[in-house]
């Protein structure tokens, strides 16, 4: 999975919501969009990139970082059960 592409996509989502006058509503909007429309592997990779930023790559915008940090538990996919 291309982490840099995921960060770029997340930043574009953040750009959209960043124009909202209510900062908390914007942060919630970013997190809700990622939770609803991104598959679990994408969310795991984005959260891993938050924990271990890559040097020289695209950086996450402030609103995306804040949305991930504040909503990490909601964004972390459940581990698949092994039956």
N, C-alpha and C positions, 0 to 999 in steps of 0.2 A: 504494500500500500504506500502510495506517494505522500509522505507526511507533509511535504512542502505544499502540495496541491490542497490537502485538507486545511492547512493553515490559511492558505489564500482564500479558499471558499468560506471559511469561518470569518475571516476579516471582511469579506464582502457582505456577509450577513450582519456583522457588527456595524459596518458603514451604514446600512439601511436603518438599523434600530438606533444608531447614535444620534440621529437627527431628532429623535423624540424629546420633547421638553422634560418629561419625567424620567430621570436617570434610572430609578429602580424599575420602572415599567420597561425601559429599554433593555436593561440587563436580564430581566425575566423573559423578555421577548426573544433575546438571543438564545438563552438556554432552552426555552420551549421549542423553538424552531429546530435546534440541533437534536433535542430528545425525540421530537415527533417524526422528523424526516431523515435522520441519519441512521444507518444500520449500526448494530452493536460494534462491529469491527472498526468502523470509522470513528465512533465515539471513544473506544479504547485507545486507538492510535492518537487521537487529538489530546486526550488526557495524558498519555505517555509523553507527548511532545511538550506539554505544559510542565511536566516534572523534569524533563531532560532536554532543554532547548538545544538545538543544533547551531553550532557556530557557522556564520556566513550564510545562513538561510533566511527565509522570510520570517519576520518576527510577528507574533500575535499582537493584535491591537489591544489597547488597554481595556476596552469594553469586553472583548472576547475573554481575556484573562480573568477579568472580574466576574464575568458570567460563569466561567468554568469553576473558579474557586468557590463562589457562593453557592453553586448548584451541583457540586461534584457528586454528592450522594445520589441525586435524581438522575444524573447523566451517566453514572456508572452502570453498565449493563449487568444484569444478573448472570452469574456463572451458569453455564449449561449443566443440567443434571445428567449424570451418567447412570444409566439404568442397567 
